[in-house]
Amino acid sequence: MSPPAVSRIISALETEIGARLLIRTTRSVKLTEAGERYFSDCQRILSEVSEAEAIAAGAYSKPTGTLSVTAPALFGTQFVLPILTDYLDLYSDVRGRSLFVDRVVNIVDEDVDVAVRIGHLPDSGFAATQVGKVRRVICGSPAYFEKWGVPTVPSDLTKHRIVATTNAWASLEWRFGCQRKSAVHINPRLLCSNNEAAISAAVSGWGLTRILSYQIAPLLSESKLQTVLSDYEEEALPIHVVHPDGRQASAKVRKFVDLSVSRLRANRYFN
C-alpha cells in the first residue's frame, strides 16, 4: 500500500475509535500509549482467531509432521530417547529428530519443538513445566576410598585425585553449600571430554569426579560408586520440559509434552 493510502486508513481508524494512535513528525512516526495497547490487543485477538480456525480445520487435533527434541547428551540418551520412541509408536504420522548435546540449544534458531533443560531457566517467555530435580554429587568407588581415604570437608579435595570434564558446563571451581556457600579450586589429574569417561574413571577406582546424580544413580544402587560430602551439596537443580509455542502448541508438541511430563515425574531418580 502507498503511504497516502495508509495515512487515510489510519486517520479513519482514529476517527472511528475516538483516540489518537500515532504521533507523527516530519522525521518519525511512533505509537501513542493508546496505540500500543490497541496494537497489542489486536495481535492477541488475531492470534486467537487463527488458533480457533486451525483447531476447527483439524490442524491441531492430530499429531503430524516432524517433532524435534533436545536435551543434554547423557540425559537425552538415557531418559528422553525412550519417551520419544514410545511416542513415535503411538503416533505413526510423526517423524522424530533428537538433538542430544551438552550445550544450550537455541530452540528458535535451531527449529526445536521441545527441550528438556537442567538448571534454573532464564526469563524467555517459553512455556516450562518442572518435572523433577537433580543434585551435583562427588563420587568415587569403594576401592578408591579404601586406598586414599574419604574426604570429610570440601577442602580435603585438594589432597585427592580428581577427574574433571571439559564439556560446556565444566568448571575448575567446585561450589558447595546452600545457605553458607564456599568454593574449592580443584587441580584435576585427569581431564575427560565427556561425562561417561569421567564416570568410568571413577568406577575403575582411579579418582573422584563430580557429576549430576541421575548420571550415576544405577551405579550407586549397585554399590559400584558412592557419594561423599553430601552435607555440603549445593541446592538441587530443577528439570523442566520447555517449548516455545505456549497455548498455540500443535498436537504433536502437546502430546509429547504430556507424555514427557508424566514419565519424567514418575522417575524415582528425579524426586
N, C-alpha and C positions, 0 to 999 in steps of 0.2 A: 504494500500500500504506500501511496505517496505521503510525505509529511503533511501537506494540507488536508488530505483525507483523514489522517489520524487525528489531527487537531480538531476537525469538525466533530468527529465521533466522541472525542474526549470532552469537548465543550457541551455536546448534547447530553452526555452521561452525567456531567457535573450538574447541569440544569435539572435533569430528572431526579437525581439523588438529593440535590439541595446542599451539596458540600463541595468544597474545593479539594481536588485530588492531587493536583500537580502545582508545583511552584516553578514558573518559567522565567528565565532571564535570557539575555542575549547570548550567554555563554553556556548555560546548562539548564537541564530540566530534572527536577527531583520530586519524589513523593512527599506530600504533606503527611502529618501524623494520621489523619483520617484516611488518606490514600493508602498508607502502609497497612492499616487494619483491613481496609476493603480488599486490597490485593491478597493479603493472607487468607481472608475468609473465602474469597473466590477460588483460590488454589485448593483449599480444603474441600469445598463443595464440589469442584470439578473432579477432584481425586475420588471422592466418594461416589460420584455418578459413574466414573469409569470403572470403579470396583464393582458397583452394582450391575453394570452392563456385562462385565466379564463373568460374574457369577451367573447371571441369567443365561449367558451364552454357553455356560458349561466349562469355561476355560480353567476355573478354579475348583472344579468338582472332582477331577480325576488326575492323579499324578502321571505326568508325561514329560518327555524331554530328557535332558542330561542334568544330573544332580552332582555338583562339585562340593567336596567336603575337605576341610583342612584341620589338622591337629598336630601337636608335637610328635616327632617321629616315633618314639617308643610307645607313647600313649596311643597314638593312632593305630599302630600295628596291633597292639595287644587288645585294645578295647573298642575303638571306633570301627575298625575294619569288620569285625564280626557283626556289628549292628548294620553296617552298610550292606553286607552280603545278604543278611536276612531281609533287609528292606527290599533289595532287588528281587529276592524270591517272591515277596508279597506283591510287588508292582512290576509286572512284566514289560510295561511300556516305558520304563525309566532305565536309562544308562547311567552308570556311576563313574565318577572320576575322583580319585583320592590324591591329596597333596599333603603328605606327612613329612614335615621338615622342622628342624629346630631353629626356626626364626619366626618373627611375627609377619604373617602373610597379610598383605593389603587386600582385604576382601573385595573392595570395589574394583581396584585396578587389575586384579588377577582373576576376576569373574568367578568368585567363590560364593556359593549359596549359603553354606553353613560352616561355622568354625567352632572348634572346641578350644577354649582358652584356659590356661592355668596361670593364676595370678590375679592381682587387682586390675580391674578394667579402667581405661581412660574414659572420659565422657565423650562417647562417639555418637550417641543418638540411636545406636543399633538396639534391637530387641535382645535381651540377655536373660537367661534362666539359670540360676545356680543349681548344680546337681550334686555337689559334694565339696570335699576339701582334701588336700594332701599336705604332708609336712616335709621339710628338709631334714634329713637324718644323716648322722655319721655312723658308718657301719664297718665291720671287719669280720673275719672268720674266727671261730673259736680257737683254731690253731695259732692265728696271729696273736690273739690276746694272751694265750698261754706262754708264748715265747717273748713278747715285747711288753706285756702288761696292759692294763686298762686305764685310759685317761679319765681322771675324775673331775677336772675343770678344763674349760676351753684352752687355757694357756699351755696345758700339757701337750697339746697337739704339736707344738714346736719340737718335741722330742721324739716324734713318731714318723714312720714312713707314710707319706701322703701321696695318694693317687688323685690327680685332678683332671678335669676335661677342658678342652679348648673350644667348646661349642659357643654359640652366640650369647648364652646367658651365664657363662662361667666367670668366676671372679676369684682372684687370689686373696681376697679379704673375706673371710667367713664370719658372718654376723651371728650373734646369739642374743637370746632373751626377748621377752615381750614387753615388760614394764621397764626393767633395768637392762638396757641394751649395752652390748660390748662387741668387740671385733678382734679377730686374731688374723694377722697376716701370715699365710702359710707359704712354705717353700717346698713345693712338691718335688719328690724324687722322680716321679713318673707322670708325664702328661699324655693323655689319650684324646683322640679326636672325637670320640663318641662315648655315650654313657655305657653302652654294652661292654666296651673294652675295660672301662674303669671298674665296672661291677665284676667282670671276670677276674681281674687282677686281685680284687678284694676277696673273692671266693677262694682263689688259689692260696690265700694266706700271705700275700706279698706286702699288703699295706692297707691303710684306711682310706675310704673315699666318702664324699658327701653326695647324696643322691635324693631324689624325691621318693617318698615312702612307697608309692604304688609300684615303682620300678623294681623293688626287691621284696615285695610282700610274699610271693611264693617261696623265696629263698629263706625268709625269716621263719615261715611256718615249717620249713624242712630243716631248720637249725643249721643251714649252711652259712648263714650270716647272723649277726646280732648287732643291735644298735647300742650306742653309748652316748653319754651326755644328754640324755632325754630331758633332764630338768632344765637344760639351758636352751632348748629349742626356741626358734622364732615362732611367731604367730602362724597358724596354718594358712595355706594359700587356697583361695576358692577356685572351683572349677565351674566354668559357665559354658552353656551352649548358646552361641551368638549367631544372629542372622540380621541382615540389613533391611528386610522388607516390612517388618512390623505387621500391622493389621492386613496389609495387602500381600502377604506372602502367598505364593502359589500353593496348590495342593501338594506338589512334590516336596516342598520345603516344610509345610505344616506337618505332614505325615512323618517325615524323617525326624523333625524336632521332637514330636510327641514320642516316637519310639526311642530316641536317644535319651531324652529326659527320664523316661520310665526305666530304661535298662541301667543307665549310669547311677541313678539314685538308689537302685536296688543292689548295687555292687558294694560288698562289705569293705572293700579296700578304700572307699572314699567317704566313709562315715566317721 
